[in-house]
């Protein structure tokens, strides 16, 4: 998909069936945003291939890996989120 090819950051849900998509996002060098389960430590976790050791890319796609390698974004963070209009 063209949207995927040109995107730099992609949001993927933390559900187990989405694990292959989270791996695809990180393995293609894109930034991954995934919502925090029950907003425990923030609103989203952000993961980037640049901050994950190459041997840990697969692990970082799991809930434990997101907790270990992700950077939480708090509900009151000043982030910019944009939607694609089709």
C-alpha positions in Angstrom: 0.0 0.0 0.0 1.2 3.5 -0.9 0.2 4.9 2.5 2.4 2.3 4.3 5.3 2.8 2.0 5.4 6.6 2.5 4.5 6.6 6.2 7.2 7.3 8.8 5.2 6.5 11.9 2.4 3.9 12.1 -0.1 3.1 14.9 -0.8 -0.5 15.5 -3.0 -2.0 18.2 -1.4 -4.1 20.9 -3.6 -7.2 20.2 -1.7 -10.5 19.6 -3.0 -10.9 16.0 -1.3 -7.6 15.1 2.1 -8.8 16.2 3.3 -9.5 12.6 2.2 -6.0 11.5 4.2 -4.5 14.4 7.2 -6.5 13.3 6.8 -5.3 9.7 6.6 -1.7 10.8 9.8 -1.9 12.8 11.7 -4.1 10.4 11.1 -1.6 7.6 12.6 1.2 9.7 9.3 3.0 10.6 8.4 4.3 14.0 5.7 2.2 15.8 3.1 3.7 18.1 1.0 1.3 20.1 -1.7 2.2 22.6 -1.0 1.4 26.2 -3.2 -1.4 27.6 -5.7 0.3 30.0 -3.5 3.5 29.8 -1.3 2.1 32.6 1.8 4.1 32.0 0.8 6.5 29.3 -1.4 7.0 26.3 0.9 5.4 23.6 4.3 3.7 23.6 6.6 4.7 20.8 9.2 2.3 19.4 11.9 3.0 16.9 14.3 0.7 15.2 17.0 3.1 16.1 16.6 2.5 19.8 16.1 -1.3 19.7 19.0 -3.7 19.3 18.7 -5.6 16.0 18.4 -9.0 17.8 15.5 -7.6 19.9 13.2 -6.5 17.0 10.9 -9.6 17.3 10.8 -9.3 21.1 9.9 -5.6 20.9 6.7 -6.6 19.1 5.3 -8.3 22.2 3.7 -6.7 25.2 6.8 -7.4 27.3 9.0 -5.9 24.5 6.9 -2.8 24.2 7.3 -2.3 28.0 11.0 -2.8 27.8 11.9 -0.9 24.6 9.0 1.5 24.2 8.9 5.1 25.3 5.6 6.0 27.0 3.8 9.1 25.9 1.6 10.5 28.7 -1.9 11.7 28.3 -0.8 15.3 28.8 2.1 15.1 26.3 2.4 17.7 23.6 2.4 15.4 20.6 1.2 16.1 17.0 -1.1 13.4 15.5 -2.4 13.8 12.0 -5.0 11.8 10.1 -4.9 10.9 6.4 -7.8 12.2 4.4 -8.7 10.0 1.5 
